[in-house]
Amino acid sequence: MQKNSKKILLIIILSLFIISNCASKKVPTTNIDRSEKIPTTAIKITPETDKYPPIIHSDEFDP
């Protein structure tokens, strides 16, 4: 009797797992363009306008 109950329990668990995966509905996603994510008030930061511009600690770099 013990083996039968384990088999039944296993069948029930597997069937619930299969049903739950098949029943999941896919939510449609909308692709948002990257340029739409940037606010219109955004200002591009360059090294000239940066409050903390990059500092080169090496003498080997020649711009």
PAKOLDO-125576 format. One record per residue: x, y, z of N, C-alpha, C, O, CB in turn; residue in one letter. Coordinates in steps of 0.2 Angstrom, whole numbers, padded with zeros to 4 digits, always signed. Glycine has a CB too. Layout:
# residues N
XYZXYZXYZXYZXYZa/...
# end
This chain:
# residues 63
+0004-0006+0000+0000+0000+0000+0004+0006+0000+0002+0011-0003-0005+0000+0006m/+0010+0006+0003+0014+0012+0004+0017+0014-0003+0018+0020-0005+0020+0010+0008q/+0019+0009-0007+0021+0010-0014+0016+0013-0019+0018+0018-0022+0024+0004-0017k/+0010+0011-0018+0005+0014-0022+0003+0021-0020+0002+0025-0025-0002+0010-0021n/+0004+0023-0014+0002+0030-0012+0008+0034-0014+0007+0040-0016+0001+0030-0004s/+0014+0032-0014+0020+0036-0017+0019+0037-0024+0021+0042-0027+0026+0032-0015k/+0017+0032-0028+0016+0032-0035+0011+0037-0037+0011+0042-0041+0015+0026-0038k/+0005+0037-0033+0000+0041-0034+0002+0049-0033+0000+0053-0036-0007+0039-0030i/+0005+0049-0027+0007+0056-0025+0012+0059-0031+0012+0065-0032+0011+0056-0018l/+0017+0055-0033+0021+0057-0038+0018+0059-0045+0019+0064-0048+0026+0051-0040l/+0013+0055-0047+0009+0057-0052+0005+0063-0052+0005+0067-0056+0004+0051-0054i/+0002+0064-0046-0002+0070-0044+0003+0076-0045+0001+0081-0048-0005+0070-0037i/+0009+0076-0042+0014+0081-0042+0016+0083-0049+0016+0089-0051+0020+0080-0037i/+0018+0078-0053+0020+0079-0059+0014+0082-0064+0016+0086-0068+0022+0072-0062l/+0008+0079-0063+0003+0082-0067+0001+0089-0065+0000+0093-0069-0003+0078-0066s/+0002+0091-0059+0001+0098-0057+0006+0103-0059+0005+0108-0062+0001+0099-0049l/+0012+0100-0059+0018+0104-0062+0017+0105-0070+0018+0111-0072+0025+0100-0061f/+0015+0100-0073+0014+0101-0081+0008+0105-0082+0009+0109-0086+0013+0094-0084i/+0003+0105-0078-0003+0109-0079-0001+0116-0078-0003+0121-0081-0009+0107-0075i/+0002+0117-0072+0004+0124-0071+0009+0127-0076+0008+0134-0077+0007+0124-0064s/+0013+0124-0079+0018+0127-0084+0014+0128-0090+0015+0132-0094+0024+0122-0085n/+0009+0124-0092+0006+0124-0098+0000+0130-0098-0001+0133-0103+0002+0118-0100c/-0002+0131-0092-0008+0136-0091-0005+0143-0090-0009+0148-0090-0012+0134-0085a/+0001+0144-0090+0004+0151-0089+0003+0155-0095+0005+0153-0101+0011+0151-0087s/+0000+0161-0094-0001+0165-0100+0005+0170-0101+0007+0173-0096-0008+0169-0099k/+0007+0171-0107+0012+0176-0108+0009+0183-0109+0005+0184-0112+0016+0174-0114k/+0012+0187-0105+0010+0194-0105+0014+0198-0110+0020+0197-0111+0012+0198-0098v/+0011+0201-0115+0014+0204-0120+0019+0210-0118+0017+0214-0113+0009+0207-0126p/+0025+0210-0120+0029+0216-0118+0030+0221-0124+0029+0219-0130+0036+0213-0116t/+0031+0227-0122+0032+0232-0127+0039+0234-0127+0042+0235-0122+0027+0238-0125t/+0042+0235-0133+0049+0237-0134+0049+0244-0134+0046+0247-0138+0052+0234-0140n/+0053+0247-0129+0053+0254-0129+0060+0256-0132+0065+0253-0130+0053+0257-0122i/+0060+0261-0136+0066+0263-0139+0071+0267-0134+0068+0270-0130+0065+0268-0145d/+0077+0266-0135+0082+0269-0130+0081+0276-0130+0082+0279-0125+0089+0267-0132r/+0080+0279-0136+0080+0287-0136+0073+0289-0132+0073+0295-0130+0080+0289-0143s/+0068+0285-0132+0062+0287-0128+0063+0287-0121+0060+0290-0117+0056+0283-0130e/+0068+0283-0118+0069+0283-0111+0073+0289-0108+0073+0290-0103+0073+0276-0110k/+0077+0292-0113+0081+0298-0111+0076+0304-0110+0073+0306-0115+0087+0300-0116i/+0076+0307-0105+0072+0313-0104+0074+0319-0108+0080+0320-0110+0072+0316-0096p/+0069+0323-0110+0070+0328-0115+0074+0334-0111+0078+0338-0115+0064+0331-0117t/+0074+0334-0105+0078+0339-0101+0085+0337-0100+0089+0340-0097+0075+0341-0095t/+0087+0331-0102+0094+0328-0101+0099+0332-0105+0098+0334-0110+0094+0321-0103a/+0105+0334-0101+0110+0337-0104+0116+0332-0105+0118+0329-0100+0112+0344-0100i/+0119+0332-0111+0125+0328-0112+0131+0331-0108+0133+0337-0109+0127+0327-0119k/+0134+0326-0104+0140+0328-0100+0146+0327-0104+0147+0321-0107+0140+0325-0093i/+0151+0331-0105+0157+0330-0108+0163+0332-0103+0161+0335-0098+0158+0335-0115t/+0169+0330-0105+0174+0332-0100+0175+0340-0099+0177+0342-0093+0181+0330-0103p/+0173+0344-0104+0173+0351-0103+0167+0353-0098+0168+0358-0094+0172+0355-0109e/+0162+0350-0098+0156+0352-0094+0155+0348-0087+0151+0349-0083+0150+0352-0098t/+0160+0343-0086+0159+0339-0081+0162+0343-0074+0167+0346-0075+0163+0332-0082d/+0159+0342-0069+0161+0345-0063+0167+0342-0060+0172+0345-0057+0155+0344-0057k/+0168+0335-0061+0174+0331-0059+0177+0328-0066+0176+0322-0067+0172+0326-0054y/+0180+0332-0070+0183+0329-0076+0188+0323-0074+0191+0323-0069+0186+0334-0080p/+0189+0319-0079+0194+0313-0078+0201+0316-0078+0203+0321-0081+0193+0308-0084p/+0205+0313-0073+0211+0315-0072+0216+0309-0074+0215+0304-0072+0213+0317-0065i/+0221+0311-0079+0225+0306-0081+0231+0306-0076+0235+0311-0076+0227+0307-0088i/+0233+0300-0073+0239+0300-0069+0245+0297-0072+0250+0296-0069+0237+0296-0063h/+0245+0296-0079+0250+0294-0082+0253+0299-0087+0249+0302-0090+0248+0287-0086s/+0260+0299-0087+0263+0304-0092+0264+0301-0099+0266+0304-0104+0270+0306-0090d/+0262+0294-0100+0263+0291-0106+0257+0292-0111+0258+0291-0117+0263+0283-0105e/+0252+0295-0109+0246+0297-0113+0247+0304-0116+0249+0309-0113+0239+0297-0109f/+0246+0304-0123+0247+0310-0127+0241+0311-0131+0240+0308-0136+0254+0310-0131d/+0237+0316-0129+0231+0317-0133+0232+0320-0140+0227+0321-0144+0226+0322-0129p/
# end
